[in-house]
Amino acid sequence: MSTRTRRLSRKQSTAAIGDYLREIRTAEGLSQEALAVKAGLDRKTVNRIENGLFSPSIDTLVRLCQILGKDAGVFLNESFKRAAR
């Protein structure tokens, strides 16, 4: 049985990260503004990430994941798995 997964384009992976970030943020009851303040970012940056318009740097992604109580590697794996469905 093959364990290969579908390869996502850059646009698809950026959208997957944003979709999963939004899902976790809203589940935690945080607004974009609240998450941005905790992460030291502008609210517009969080909005652009969530809407798939901006791919966060590794540092930014790790910071967001720490605030949301997620391991960055697990976050990426889960977001890409969801997008491949």
N, C-alpha and C positions, 0 to 999 in steps of 0.2 A: 504494500500500500504506500502510495506516495505522500510525503508530508510537505510538498512544495506549496507555497502560497503565492497568490497573484501579486505581482510587483505593482506598486502604486506609482503613479506619476508624481512629480513634485507638487503639482496643483492638488492632486488627490490627497497626498500626505499632509500638506498644509491645511487643507479643509478638515481632514480627520483629526488633527491636533486641536483645531479650533472647536470642532463639534464636541469632542470629549471634554475639553476645558470648560466649555459652557455647561455641559451636563453636570460635571462635578461641582462647579461654582454654584450653580443654582440649587443643587442638592444640599450644599453646605449653607444655603440661605444668604449668600453674599451677593451684593450688587457688583457690577463692574467697577464702580468707583471704590468700593470698600476693598476689593481685591487689589486694585491698582495702588491704593494708598499703602497697603501692607507690603506690597512688592516694590514700592518706590518707583512706580511707573505712572504714566499718564493714562487716564481712563480710555482715551482714544486708542492707545496701543493695545490694551486688552480687547477693545471692540474690534480692532483690525485683525488681531490673532483669531478671535472667535468667529469672525466672518470669513476666514480663509484668505485675507488680503495681505497678511504679513506673517512670515515665518520667524518665530522667536529664536534668538540666539540660545545656545546651550545654557549659558548663565541665567538668562531670563526664564527659560523653561524649568530649570532646576529650582530657582527661587519660587516660581509659581507652584510647583509641585510640593515643595516644602511647606508652603503656607496652607495648601489644601490637604496636607498629610499623606501625600502619595510619593512613592519612589519614582523617579524620573524614567528609569528603564521600564518599569511595569506600566507606567502611564503611556509611554510610546508604544509598547507592545500591544496594550489593550486598544489604544486608539486605532492602530493599523489593522488589528484583527477585526474590529468593528467595521472599518471601511471596506475591508475585503469581502464582507458578507454580501 
